[in-house]
Amino acid sequence: MTAGSPSLAKAIQAKFAPSLRRDGFSGTGQRYFRVVGGQCQIVEAQGSRSGGKFAINMGIQPMSVPLRSGDVPDPKRMREMECMFRRRLAAQKGDQWWDYEPNQASLDMAVAEACAVYEQVGKRQLDGMAEPTSPINTVTAEAFAARAFDFNGFGNTGILMAWTLAQMRKATGNHAEAGEFARVALKEIGDGAGGSGLKVELRALLAAA
């Protein structure tokens, strides 16, 4: 950021953070987090490399599931991109970016508009995913394999989502369902050489079922 150029972090702190804090989020700058319903939920602003626009990314990481790096989830340090379930904030389906002119007033206005979408849409999406009846808690392996589920727009690759759901079921002691999700993930990986590390983990989950 050059002298006099608009600051996304400053706009987020002034126009978006107050709403997030009311909903239990902590954080500073462009990244905010909360732990609710056994999940770390992250809301993080992403500026365009070319400038002039930004997006709001939302991530959900079950606290019972390790990151793909192998680390235990640390809400104070995690980034949205590390979460297993991710999506962009949008008023409707699709990928939404907010444009602004090269001044702070325009950026503040754009961030306020993004905050309004969070309050109208994103808050409900995040809250719903943290409920005991959240689809990530209730979806069956059969429904997942058939893609007959609705995760409020949050997702990842089918393989990583199935692996995550298997790990979640394992953490609750439901080894039978963990094995079912592991079987789905293994089927999606296929017989090729890819995903060898995941295959080892998934086969271990299947063997414990």
N, CA, C and O of each residue as an XYZ file, in Angstrom:
836
protein
N       0.849     -1.197      0.000
C       0.000      0.000      0.000
C       0.882      1.243      0.000
O       1.739      1.391      0.871
N       0.684      2.128     -0.956
C       1.454      3.363     -1.018
C       0.774      4.424     -0.170
O      -0.388      4.279      0.212
N       1.518      5.509      0.124
C       0.962      6.582      0.944
C      -0.285      7.143      0.289
O      -0.287      7.475     -0.897
N      -1.347      7.244      1.076
C      -2.582      7.804      0.557
C      -3.485      6.807     -0.133
O      -4.616      7.154     -0.474
N      -3.031      5.571     -0.356
C      -3.879      4.575     -0.999
C      -4.841      3.976      0.025
O      -4.529      3.947      1.215
N      -6.004      3.498     -0.418
C      -6.991      2.978      0.525
C      -6.516      1.677      1.178
O      -5.791      0.890      0.569
N      -6.931      1.471      2.405
C      -6.538      0.294      3.181
C      -7.733     -0.620      3.389
O      -8.721     -0.227      4.009
N      -7.643     -1.859      2.865
C      -8.711     -2.837      3.053
C      -8.836     -3.211      4.526
O      -9.947     -3.334      5.042
N      -7.702     -3.392      5.206
C      -7.741     -3.749      6.623
C      -8.448     -2.672      7.440
O      -9.246     -2.971      8.329
N      -8.146     -1.426      7.127
C      -8.780     -0.307      7.844
C     -10.285     -0.292      7.592
O     -11.068     -0.062      8.514
N     -10.689     -0.534      6.354
C     -12.113     -0.540      6.029
C     -12.830     -1.693      6.713
O     -13.936     -1.520      7.225
N     -12.208     -2.874      6.725
C     -12.812     -4.042      7.381
C     -12.989     -3.765      8.869
O     -14.048     -4.049      9.429
N     -11.971     -3.218      9.509
C     -12.051     -2.945     10.943
C     -13.149     -1.930     11.266
O     -13.802     -2.033     12.305
N     -13.353     -0.956     10.386
C     -14.341      0.086     10.656
C     -15.755     -0.317     10.272
O     -16.705      0.009     10.983
N     -15.908     -1.034      9.137
C     -17.232     -1.246      8.562
C     -17.755     -2.676      8.651
O     -18.947     -2.904      8.446
N     -16.886     -3.646      8.955
C     -17.298     -5.054      8.961
C     -17.072     -5.689     10.330
O     -17.918     -6.438     10.818
N     -15.940     -5.394     10.943
C     -15.584     -6.036     12.209
C     -16.630     -5.877     13.313
O     -16.854     -6.831     14.058
N     -17.282     -4.718     13.456
C     -18.284     -4.608     14.525
C     -19.390     -5.666     14.433
O     -19.819     -6.198     15.456
N     -19.851     -5.971     13.224
C     -20.859     -7.022     13.052
C     -20.294     -8.388     13.416
O     -20.964     -9.196     14.059
N     -19.053     -8.640     12.999
C     -18.425     -9.916     13.312
C     -18.232    -10.077     14.819
O     -18.454    -11.156     15.367
N     -17.829     -9.024     15.469
C     -17.614     -9.104     16.917
C     -18.927     -9.363     17.660
O     -18.941    -10.075     18.663
N     -20.010     -8.796     17.179
C     -21.315     -9.061     17.796
C     -21.690    -10.530     17.682
O     -22.436    -11.059     18.506
N     -21.166    -11.177     16.657
C     -21.451    -12.596     16.445
C     -20.402    -13.508     17.067
O     -20.396    -14.713     16.811
N     -19.515    -12.943     17.883
C     -18.558    -13.759     18.617
C     -17.209    -13.945     17.971
O     -16.407    -14.754     18.437
N     -16.939    -13.206     16.898
C     -15.646    -13.325     16.226
C     -14.604    -12.443     16.911
O     -14.918    -11.370     17.427
N     -13.382    -12.908     16.905
C     -12.229    -12.136     17.339
C     -11.301    -11.964     16.143
O     -11.442    -12.654     15.133
N     -10.354    -11.041     16.265
C      -9.390    -10.866     15.194
C      -9.111     -9.404     14.927
O      -9.686     -8.515     15.555
N      -8.215     -9.173     13.982
C      -7.849     -7.824     13.583
C      -7.578     -7.813     12.085
O      -7.484     -8.860     11.444
N      -7.457     -6.615     11.549
C      -7.099     -6.492     10.144
C      -8.133     -7.129      9.243
O      -9.308     -6.765      9.294
N      -7.716     -8.071      8.421
C      -8.582     -8.680      7.422
C      -9.069    -10.070      7.816
O      -9.818    -10.686      7.058
N      -8.661    -10.589      8.992
C      -8.996    -11.965      9.371
C      -9.655    -12.008     10.746
O      -9.176    -11.403     11.705
N     -10.795    -12.759     10.818
C     -11.544    -12.879     12.064
C     -11.964    -14.341     12.244
O     -12.206    -15.051     11.268
N     -12.045    -14.775     13.492
C     -12.349    -16.187     13.761
C     -13.219    -16.322     15.004
O     -13.265    -15.436     15.857
N     -13.906    -17.455     15.078
C     -14.616    -17.837     16.290
C     -14.645    -19.355     16.366
O     -14.510    -20.033     15.347
N     -14.819    -19.888     17.563
C     -14.982    -21.330     17.764
C     -16.397    -21.540     18.256
O     -16.786    -21.025     19.304
N     -17.168    -22.303     17.487
C     -18.577    -22.529     17.802
C     -18.986    -23.893     17.251
O     -18.594    -24.264     16.145
N     -19.779    -24.639     18.029
C     -20.262    -25.933     17.559
C     -19.162    -26.903     17.197
O     -19.329    -27.720     16.291
N     -18.028    -26.826     17.895
C     -16.919    -27.732     17.587
C     -16.145    -27.382     16.342
O     -15.381    -28.199     15.829
N     -16.340    -26.159     15.845
C     -15.679    -25.716     14.620
C     -14.920    -24.420     14.848
O     -15.278    -23.620     15.712
N     -13.877    -24.226     14.070
C     -13.284    -22.905     13.917
C     -13.865    -22.334     12.633
O     -13.733    -22.928     11.563
N     -14.510    -21.175     12.748
C     -15.052    -20.497     11.585
C     -14.250    -19.215     11.353
O     -13.993    -18.450     12.283
N     -13.865    -19.001     10.110
C     -13.011    -17.866      9.757
C     -13.671    -17.031      8.670
O     -14.197    -17.564      7.693
N     -13.636    -15.721      8.852
C     -14.058    -14.774      7.821
C     -12.835    -13.919      7.503
O     -12.279    -13.265      8.386
N     -12.425    -13.928      6.254
C     -11.168    -13.272      5.871
C     -11.336    -12.535      4.546
O     -11.821    -13.103      3.567
N     -10.935    -11.275      4.523
C     -11.019    -10.475      3.301
C      -9.804    -10.746      2.423
O      -8.680    -10.862      2.913
N     -10.045    -10.846      1.125
C      -8.978    -11.084      0.149
C      -9.002     -9.981     -0.889
O      -9.965     -9.847     -1.644
N      -7.944     -9.195     -0.925
C      -7.845     -8.161     -1.937
C      -7.325     -8.726     -3.246
O      -6.551     -9.684     -3.246
N      -7.741     -8.145     -4.354
C      -7.239     -8.556     -5.654
C      -5.792     -8.099     -5.817
O      -5.435     -7.007     -5.374
N      -4.971     -8.910     -6.437
C      -3.571     -8.535     -6.671
C      -3.468     -7.305     -7.562
O      -2.523     -6.525     -7.450
N      -4.437     -7.139     -8.440
C      -4.407     -5.989     -9.345
C      -5.056     -4.762     -8.723
O      -5.044     -3.681     -9.313
N      -5.631     -4.929     -7.515
C      -6.260     -3.814     -6.825
C      -7.661     -3.534     -7.336
O      -8.088     -4.083     -8.352
N      -8.374     -2.671     -6.618
C      -9.673     -2.231     -7.081
C     -10.839     -3.134     -6.755
O     -11.974     -2.801     -7.096
N     -10.610     -4.260     -6.109
C     -11.710     -5.133     -5.730
C     -11.247     -6.093     -4.636
O     -10.050     -6.302     -4.434
N     -12.219     -6.666     -3.941
C     -11.920     -7.620     -2.883
C     -13.056     -8.639     -2.783
O     -14.163     -8.408     -3.269
N     -12.756     -9.765     -2.146
C     -13.752    -10.793     -1.861
C     -13.700    -11.094     -0.371
O     -12.711    -10.791      0.296
N     -14.758    -11.687      0.144
C     -14.811    -12.129      1.532
C     -14.879    -13.654      1.530
O     -15.853    -14.239      1.055
N     -13.850    -14.284      2.059
C     -13.785    -15.735      2.116
C     -14.215    -16.237      3.487
O     -13.875    -15.640      4.508
N     -14.957    -17.329      3.508
C     -15.413    -17.928      4.759
C     -14.954    -19.374      4.804
O     -15.085    -20.108      3.825
N     -14.415    -19.779      5.948
C     -13.920    -21.141      6.098
C     -14.415    -21.791      7.373
O     -14.649    -21.117      8.376
N     -14.574    -23.108      7.328
C     -14.986    -23.897      8.489
C     -14.027    -25.064      8.639
O     -13.828    -25.838      7.703
N     -13.434    -25.188      9.818
C     -12.537    -26.297     10.117
C     -13.030    -27.007     11.385
O     -12.998    -26.422     12.467
N     -13.486    -28.266     11.261
C     -13.839    -29.016     12.467
C     -12.623    -29.127     13.381
O     -11.540    -29.509     12.936
N     -12.800    -28.796     14.649
C     -11.676    -28.805     15.573
C     -11.170    -30.222     15.852
O     -10.046    -30.400     16.322
N     -11.995    -31.223     15.566
C     -11.603    -32.619     15.800
C     -10.789    -33.200     14.661
O     -10.330    -34.339     14.742
N     -10.605    -32.421     13.593
C      -9.914    -32.916     12.399
C      -8.596    -32.172     12.216
O      -8.587    -30.941     12.211
N      -7.483    -32.889     12.065
C      -6.202    -32.198     11.851
C      -6.182    -31.502     10.495
O      -6.897    -31.890      9.571
N      -5.354    -30.471     10.394
C      -5.139    -29.837      9.103
C      -4.384    -30.805      8.208
O      -3.788    -31.766      8.696
N      -4.403    -30.567      6.921
C      -3.680    -31.472      6.024
C      -2.175    -31.407      6.264
O      -1.447    -32.322      5.879
N      -1.712    -30.354      6.884
C      -0.294    -30.279      7.260
C       0.023    -31.236      8.407
O       1.189    -31.510      8.692
N      -1.030    -31.744      9.064
C      -0.857    -32.595     10.230
C      -0.966    -31.844     11.537
O      -1.027    -32.458     12.602
N      -0.992    -30.521     11.471
C      -1.073    -29.704     12.682
C      -2.477    -29.734     13.279
O      -3.468    -29.922     12.573
N      -2.537    -29.544     14.592
C      -3.815    -29.385     15.270
C      -4.364    -27.995     14.936
O      -3.605    -27.026     14.958
N      -5.650    -27.869     14.631
C      -6.201    -26.542     14.316
C      -5.963    -25.546     15.449
O      -6.253    -25.834     16.610
N      -5.437    -24.385     15.106
C      -5.202    -23.305     16.062
C      -5.977    -22.085     15.575
O      -5.520    -21.382     14.674
N      -7.150    -21.828     16.165
C      -7.990    -20.736     15.668
C      -7.284    -19.391     15.580
O      -7.606    -18.583     14.709
N      -6.327    -19.137     16.466
C      -5.656    -17.846     16.468
C      -4.671    -17.694     15.310
O      -4.251    -16.581     14.993
N      -4.310    -18.786     14.692
C      -3.287    -18.733     13.646
C      -3.767    -19.203     12.283
O      -3.189    -18.834     11.261
N      -4.810    -20.006     12.258
C      -5.276    -20.588     11.004
C      -5.705    -19.532     10.000
O      -6.193    -18.462     10.365
N      -5.514    -19.853      8.734
C      -6.023    -19.009      7.649
C      -7.219    -19.704      7.012
O      -7.374    -20.921      7.106
N      -8.039    -18.925      6.379
C      -9.222    -19.492      5.719
C      -8.835    -20.560      4.714
O      -9.540    -21.560      4.577
N      -7.737    -20.368      4.012
C      -7.332    -21.308      2.976
C      -6.960    -22.688      3.532
O      -6.893    -23.658      2.776
N      -6.720    -22.786      4.838
C      -6.398    -24.065      5.449
C      -7.634    -24.857      5.862
O      -7.539    -26.044      6.174
N      -8.783    -24.208      5.865
C     -10.009    -24.863      6.318
C     -10.460    -25.930      5.319
O     -10.226    -25.808      4.117
N     -11.105    -26.969      5.829
C     -11.567    -28.049      4.977
C     -12.843    -27.706      4.217
O     -13.095    -28.261      3.148
N     -13.646    -26.797      4.758
C     -14.858    -26.365      4.070
C     -14.752    -24.859      3.836
O     -14.548    -24.090      4.775
N     -14.891    -24.446      2.579
C     -14.649    -23.054      2.241
C     -15.669    -22.570      1.217
O     -16.210    -23.349      0.433
N     -15.916    -21.262      1.244
C     -16.741    -20.646      0.214
C     -16.516    -19.144      0.236
O     -15.949    -18.596      1.181
N     -16.971    -18.490     -0.826
C     -16.958    -17.036     -0.888
C     -18.316    -16.504     -0.460
O     -19.352    -17.084     -0.786
N     -18.304    -15.399      0.273
C     -19.531    -14.701      0.595
C     -20.120    -14.138     -0.700
O     -19.414    -13.515     -1.494
N     -21.405    -14.362     -0.902
C     -22.048    -13.867     -2.117
C     -23.537    -13.690     -1.858
O     -24.152    -14.474     -1.135
N     -24.109    -12.648     -2.459
C     -25.540    -12.407     -2.305
C     -26.356    -13.500     -2.976
O     -27.447    -13.839     -2.517
N     -25.827    -14.049     -4.061
C     -26.474    -15.141     -4.771
C     -25.404    -16.183     -5.095
O     -24.239    -16.006     -4.741
N     -25.791    -17.253     -5.756
C     -24.833    -18.280     -6.122
C     -23.755    -17.682     -7.022
O     -24.029    -16.800     -7.836
N     -22.544    -18.167     -6.869
C     -21.456    -17.677     -7.704
C     -20.365    -17.034     -6.880
O     -20.369    -17.068     -5.649
N     -19.438    -16.453     -7.599
C     -18.244    -15.863     -7.008
C     -18.403    -14.347     -7.010
O     -18.481    -13.747     -8.082
N     -18.453    -13.716     -5.848
C     -18.702    -12.271     -5.788
C     -17.468    -11.507     -5.325
O     -16.837    -11.856     -4.327
N     -17.142    -10.462     -6.070
C     -16.099     -9.509     -5.697
C     -16.741     -8.124     -5.636
O     -17.660     -7.811     -6.393
N     -16.240     -7.316     -4.728
C     -16.739     -5.948     -4.595
C     -15.714     -4.978     -5.166
O     -14.552     -4.981     -4.760
N     -16.150     -4.146     -6.112
C     -15.277     -3.157     -6.749
C     -15.283     -1.859     -5.946
O     -16.260     -1.541     -5.268
N     -14.184     -1.116     -6.030
C     -14.114      0.190     -5.383
C     -13.138      1.087     -6.141
O     -12.237      0.618     -6.837
N     -13.348      2.384     -5.982
C     -12.466      3.379     -6.575
C     -11.231      3.548     -5.687
O     -11.271      3.163     -4.518
N     -10.140      4.110     -6.205
C      -8.886      4.198     -5.433
C      -8.894      5.287     -4.365
O      -8.036      6.170     -4.343
N      -9.893      5.200     -3.476
C      -9.920      6.117     -2.332
C     -10.615      5.406     -1.171
O     -11.393      4.475     -1.376
N     -10.323      5.855      0.046
C     -10.821      5.162      1.231
C     -12.345      5.213      1.344
O     -12.958      4.239      1.780
N     -12.959      6.321      0.963
C     -14.417      6.448      1.072
C     -15.122      5.403      0.209
O     -16.104      4.797      0.637
N     -14.611      5.196     -1.018
C     -15.209      4.203     -1.903
C     -15.017      2.792     -1.352
O     -15.931      1.969     -1.403
N     -13.826      2.518     -0.825
C     -13.552      1.200     -0.255
C     -14.416      0.961      0.985
O     -14.950     -0.132      1.175
N     -14.549      1.982      1.821
C     -15.403      1.850      3.004
C     -16.833      1.513      2.605
O     -17.480      0.681      3.241
N     -17.325      2.158      1.554
C     -18.690      1.919      1.105
C     -18.840      0.485      0.583
O     -19.845     -0.173      0.849
N     -17.840      0.008     -0.159
C     -17.889     -1.350     -0.694
C     -17.859     -2.376      0.437
O     -18.574     -3.376      0.389
N     -17.035     -2.129      1.448
C     -16.960     -3.051      2.582
C     -18.278     -3.048      3.354
O     -18.724     -4.098      3.815
N     -18.897     -1.895      3.498
C     -20.201     -1.821      4.159
C     -21.240     -2.638      3.387
O     -22.101     -3.277      3.991
N     -21.160     -2.617      2.054
C     -22.074     -3.414      1.240
C     -21.808     -4.905      1.448
O     -22.745     -5.699      1.527
N     -20.535     -5.286      1.537
C     -20.189     -6.683      1.787
C     -20.688     -7.117      3.166
O     -21.166     -8.239      3.332
N     -20.577     -6.230      4.143
C     -21.053     -6.534      5.488
C     -22.559     -6.772      5.483
O     -23.054     -7.647      6.193
N     -23.292     -5.991      4.679
C     -24.742     -6.177      4.590
C     -25.076     -7.558      4.039
O     -26.041     -8.185      4.475
N     -24.277     -8.035      3.078
C     -24.497     -9.382      2.536
C     -24.186    -10.435      3.605
O     -24.881    -11.446      3.706
N     -23.146    -10.194      4.395
C     -22.850    -11.108      5.500
C     -24.033    -11.178      6.457
O     -24.449    -12.269      6.848
N     -24.571    -10.040      6.830
C     -25.670    -10.010      7.794
C     -26.934    -10.657      7.241
O     -27.708    -11.254      7.990
N     -27.140    -10.541      5.939
C     -28.348    -11.087      5.318
C     -28.202    -12.557      4.927
O     -29.171    -13.315      4.968
N     -26.978    -12.958      4.546
C     -26.772    -14.296      3.975
C     -25.692    -15.090      4.711
O     -25.937    -16.204      5.176
N     -24.507    -14.512      4.812
C     -23.370    -15.258      5.345
C     -23.535    -15.695      6.782
O     -23.181    -16.821      7.131
N     -24.067    -14.824      7.623
C     -24.271    -15.167      9.035
C     -25.132    -16.411      9.161
O     -24.808    -17.318      9.929
N     -26.229    -16.461      8.411
C     -27.128    -17.619      8.459
C     -26.420    -18.883      7.972
O     -26.620    -19.965      8.524
N     -25.598    -18.738      6.942
C     -24.880    -19.902      6.418
C     -23.906    -20.450      7.455
O     -23.838    -21.661      7.661
N     -23.160    -19.576      8.102
C     -22.206    -20.017      9.118
C     -22.917    -20.591     10.341
O     -22.530    -21.643     10.850
N     -23.952    -19.902     10.810
C     -24.680    -20.382     11.976
C     -25.270    -21.768     11.725
O     -25.217    -22.636     12.597
N     -25.829    -21.973     10.541
C     -26.443    -23.255     10.214
C     -25.444    -24.396     10.199
O     -25.781    -25.525     10.555
N     -24.226    -24.109      9.792
C     -23.201    -25.158      9.738
C     -22.682    -25.528     11.115
O     -22.053    -26.575     11.276
N     -22.936    -24.683     12.120
C     -22.447    -24.952     13.475
C     -23.493    -25.621     14.364
O     -23.186    -25.993     15.496
N     -24.708    -25.778     13.877
C     -25.760    -26.402     14.667
C     -25.515    -27.904     14.806
O     -24.841    -28.499     13.965
N     -26.058    -28.523     15.866
C     -25.952    -29.990     15.986
C     -26.540    -30.708     14.772
O     -26.090    -31.792     14.402
N     -27.556    -30.087     14.156
C     -28.174    -30.673     12.963
C     -27.501    -30.229     11.669
O     -28.042    -30.433     10.582
N     -26.326    -29.626     11.784
C     -25.575    -29.204     10.603
C     -25.449    -30.356      9.609
O     -25.273    -31.504     10.018
N     -25.537    -30.066      8.313
C     -25.410    -31.145      7.321
C     -24.087    -31.890      7.389
O     -24.031    -33.060      7.011
N     -23.030    -31.255      7.855
C     -21.779    -32.005      7.947
C     -21.810    -32.992      9.110
O     -21.006    -33.923      9.160
N     -22.738    -32.789     10.046
C     -22.904    -33.735     11.149
C     -23.894    -34.844     10.826
O     -23.822    -35.926     11.409
N     -24.812    -34.590      9.910
C     -25.908    -35.529      9.678
C     -25.859    -36.243      8.333
O     -26.523    -37.266      8.169
N     -25.106    -35.746      7.380
C     -25.071    -36.387      6.062
C     -24.555    -37.818      6.185
O     -23.632    -38.092      6.952
N     -25.155    -38.718      5.426
C     -24.699    -40.102      5.393
C     -23.693    -40.288      4.259
O     -23.637    -39.488      3.325
N     -22.915    -41.339      4.355
C     -21.939    -41.623      3.300
C     -22.644    -41.877      1.973
O     -22.155    -41.478      0.915
N     -23.793    -42.542      2.035
C     -24.547    -42.823      0.808
C     -25.007    -41.528      0.145
O     -24.878    -41.361     -1.068
N     -25.548    -40.608      0.956
C     -26.004    -39.336      0.402
C     -24.827    -38.531     -0.125
O     -24.933    -37.885     -1.168
N     -23.708    -38.564      0.588
C     -22.538    -37.821      0.132
C     -22.052    -38.357     -1.207
O     -21.763    -37.583     -2.120
N     -21.962    -39.668     -1.327
C     -21.486    -40.272     -2.578
C     -22.391    -39.905     -3.745
O     -21.925    -39.758     -4.875
N     -23.695    -39.756     -3.471
C     -24.656    -39.392     -4.511
C     -24.735    -37.884     -4.702
O     -25.483    -37.408     -5.556
N     -23.967    -37.121     -3.912
C     -23.981    -35.651     -3.910
C     -25.389    -35.127     -3.584
O     -25.813    -34.085     -4.083
N     -26.094    -35.878     -2.735
C     -27.435    -35.478     -2.312
C     -27.359    -34.785     -0.959
O     -27.912    -35.267      0.029
N     -26.668    -33.651     -0.924
C     -26.509    -32.911      0.322
C     -26.357    -31.433     -0.012
O     -26.092    -31.061     -1.155
N     -26.531    -30.599      1.014
C     -26.372    -29.159      0.852
C     -25.564    -28.634      2.027
O     -26.058    -28.587      3.153
N     -24.326    -28.241      1.768
C     -23.433    -27.712      2.792
C     -23.437    -26.179      2.790
O     -22.441    -25.554      3.154
N     -24.548    -25.583      2.383
C     -24.658    -24.116      2.359
C     -23.571    -23.468      1.499
O     -23.114    -22.359      1.774
N     -23.176    -24.185      0.460
C     -22.175    -23.642     -0.447
C     -20.739    -23.884     -0.032
O     -19.823    -23.582     -0.796
N     -20.516    -24.422      1.163
C     -19.159    -24.723      1.619
C     -18.707    -26.042      0.996
O     -19.489    -26.986      0.884
N     -17.442    -26.098      0.594
C     -16.980    -27.327     -0.021
C     -15.479    -27.388     -0.150
O     -14.747    -26.515      0.317
N     -15.045    -28.450     -0.798
C     -13.645    -28.721     -1.102
C     -13.687    -29.802     -2.162
O     -14.742    -30.024     -2.756
N     -12.592    -30.475     -2.421
C     -12.664    -31.618     -3.322
C     -13.491    -32.711     -2.646
O     -13.539    -32.787     -1.418
N     -14.131    -33.543     -3.434
C     -14.923    -34.631     -2.875
C     -14.096    -35.537     -1.987
O     -14.573    -36.012     -0.956
N     -12.850    -35.777     -2.388
C     -11.975    -36.660     -1.615
C     -11.685    -36.074     -0.244
O     -11.792    -36.768      0.767
N     -11.316    -34.791     -0.206
C     -10.973    -34.179      1.074
C     -12.192    -34.014      1.971
O     -12.085    -34.132      3.192
N     -13.354    -33.742      1.375
C     -14.549    -33.651      2.204
C     -14.896    -35.010      2.806
O     -15.237    -35.092      3.986
N     -14.813    -36.069      2.013
C     -15.106    -37.410      2.535
C     -14.104    -37.794      3.619
O     -14.478    -38.381      4.634
N     -12.833    -37.464      3.404
C     -11.812    -37.740      4.433
C     -12.130    -36.983      5.716
O     -12.018    -37.536      6.809
N     -12.528    -35.715      5.585
C     -12.861    -34.902      6.752
C     -14.056    -35.483      7.494
O     -14.036    -35.585      8.720
N     -15.084    -35.861      6.767
C     -16.272    -36.437      7.393
C     -15.940    -37.756      8.078
O     -16.499    -38.069      9.129
N     -15.037    -38.527      7.490
C     -14.593    -39.768      8.140
C     -13.876    -39.464      9.448
O     -14.102    -40.133     10.457
N     -13.015    -38.457      9.428
C     -12.292    -38.079     10.644
C     -13.251    -37.558     11.718
O     -13.066    -37.836     12.903
N     -14.263    -36.813     11.310
C     -15.249    -36.315     12.261
C     -16.001    -37.469     12.926
O     -16.205    -37.463     14.140
N     -16.411    -38.459     12.125
C     -17.129    -39.609     12.689
C     -16.221    -40.421     13.610
O     -16.661    -40.913     14.649
N     -14.974    -40.553     13.229
C     -14.012    -41.257     14.086
C     -13.878    -40.559     15.436
O     -13.823    -41.219     16.473
N     -13.825    -39.221     15.428
C     -13.646    -38.455     16.658
C     -14.809    -38.634     17.629
O     -14.635    -38.484     18.838
N     -15.993    -38.953     17.107
C     -17.157    -39.171     17.970
C     -17.313    -40.639     18.346
O     -18.271    -41.009     19.025
N     -16.377    -41.477     17.907
C     -16.442    -42.903     18.229
C     -17.289    -43.713     17.274
O     -17.505    -44.904     17.497
N     -17.773    -43.087     16.208
C     -18.610    -43.788     15.235
C     -17.711    -44.356     14.137
O     -17.633    -43.811     13.036
N     -17.044    -45.446     14.454
C     -16.065    -46.008     13.522
C     -16.725    -46.625     12.292
O     -16.130    -46.652     11.214
N     -17.949    -47.118     12.450
C     -18.637    -47.707     11.298
C     -18.879    -46.652     10.224
O     -18.592    -46.886      9.050
N     -19.409    -45.484     10.621
C     -19.638    -44.420      9.640
C     -18.321    -43.855      9.131
O     -18.225    -43.472      7.965
N     -17.300    -43.796      9.991
C     -15.980    -43.340      9.535
C     -15.485    -44.231      8.408
O     -14.935    -43.751      7.417
N     -15.681    -45.515      8.566
C     -15.278    -46.458      7.523
C     -16.056    -46.269      6.238
O     -15.504    -46.407      5.147
N     -17.345    -45.953      6.361
C     -18.171    -45.730      5.174
C     -17.686    -44.515      4.383
O     -17.609    -44.554      3.155
N     -17.363    -43.443      5.094
C     -16.846    -42.259      4.391
C     -15.455    -42.526      3.822
O     -15.119    -42.044      2.740
N     -14.654    -43.289      4.546
C     -13.332    -43.643      4.032
C     -13.460    -44.445      2.740
O     -12.677    -44.261      1.808
N     -14.441    -45.325      2.689
C     -14.671    -46.116      1.475
C     -15.062    -45.214      0.304
O     -14.612    -45.417     -0.823
N     -15.897    -44.223      0.582
C     -16.281    -43.271     -0.473
C     -15.056    -42.525     -0.993
O     -14.880    -42.380     -2.203
N     -14.214    -42.054     -0.081
C     -13.021    -41.308     -0.487
C     -12.074    -42.179     -1.303
O     -11.521    -41.728     -2.306
N     -11.887    -43.416     -0.879
C     -10.999    -44.319     -1.617
C     -11.530    -44.579     -3.020
O     -10.760    -44.658     -3.977
N     -12.831    -44.709     -3.139
C     -13.431    -44.928     -4.455
C     -13.195    -43.716     -5.350
O     -12.948    -43.865     -6.546
N     -13.271    -42.509     -4.768
C     -13.069    -41.298     -5.572
C     -11.603    -41.124     -5.960
O     -11.302    -40.584     -7.025
N     -10.691    -41.579     -5.104
C      -9.264    -41.517     -5.459
C      -8.974    -42.452     -6.620
O      -8.228    -42.107     -7.536
N      -9.572    -43.647     -6.577
C      -9.362    -44.626     -7.636
C      -8.110    -45.454     -7.432
O      -7.482    -45.408     -6.373
N      -7.756    -46.206     -8.449
C      -6.649    -47.160     -8.349
C      -5.309    -46.598     -8.804
O      -4.306    -47.312     -8.782
N      -5.270    -45.344     -9.211
C      -4.015    -44.771     -9.684
C      -3.026    -44.518     -8.565
O      -3.267    -44.873     -7.411
N      -1.910    -43.900     -8.918
C      -0.854    -43.648     -7.939
C      -1.137    -42.406     -7.094
O      -0.504    -42.204     -6.059
N      -2.071    -41.588     -7.526
C      -2.350    -40.348     -6.804
C      -2.960    -40.585     -5.437
O      -3.590    -41.611     -5.182
N      -2.756    -39.606     -4.563
C      -3.361    -39.667     -3.232
C      -2.821    -40.754     -2.346
O      -3.538    -41.249     -1.476
N      -1.567    -41.145     -2.538
C      -1.021    -42.285     -1.780
C      -1.036    -42.043     -0.276
O      -1.337    -42.954      0.495
N      -0.707    -40.798      0.153
C      -0.711    -40.509      1.586
C      -2.098    -40.622      2.178
O      -2.281    -41.193      3.253
N      -3.075    -40.077      1.473
C      -4.450    -40.165      1.939
C      -4.934    -41.606      1.960
O      -5.684    -42.000      2.853
N      -4.509    -42.389      0.985
C      -4.952    -43.783      0.935
C      -4.562    -44.532      2.204
O      -5.344    -45.325      2.727
N      -3.364    -44.282      2.692
C      -2.912    -44.948      3.908
C      -3.829    -44.590      5.078
O      -4.250    -45.466      5.834
N      -4.133    -43.311      5.220
C      -5.006    -42.868      6.308
C      -6.402    -43.433      6.159
O      -7.009    -43.866      7.139
N      -6.916    -43.431      4.937
C      -8.272    -43.911      4.707
C      -8.378    -45.410      4.930
O      -9.378    -45.885      5.468
N      -7.384    -46.146      4.535
C      -7.407    -47.601      4.755
C      -7.350    -47.933      6.230
O      -7.939    -48.917      6.675
N      -6.633    -47.102      6.997
C      -6.580    -47.300      8.446
C      -7.955    -47.038      9.064
O      -8.378    -47.761      9.965
N      -8.652    -46.006      8.582
C     -10.004    -45.741      9.060
C     -10.948    -46.880      8.707
O     -11.802    -47.263      9.506
N     -10.787    -47.410      7.518
C     -11.629    -48.511      7.075
C     -11.355    -49.769      7.890
O     -12.278    -50.510      8.229
N     -10.090    -50.006      8.202
C      -9.730    -51.209      8.969
C     -10.259    -51.142     10.391
O     -10.528    -52.174     11.005
N     -10.412    -49.923     10.922
C     -10.891    -49.768     12.302
C     -12.405    -49.798     12.398
O     -12.957    -49.817     13.498
N     -13.088    -49.801     11.246
C     -14.560    -49.748     11.251
C     -15.164    -51.048     11.766
O     -16.387    -51.175     11.837
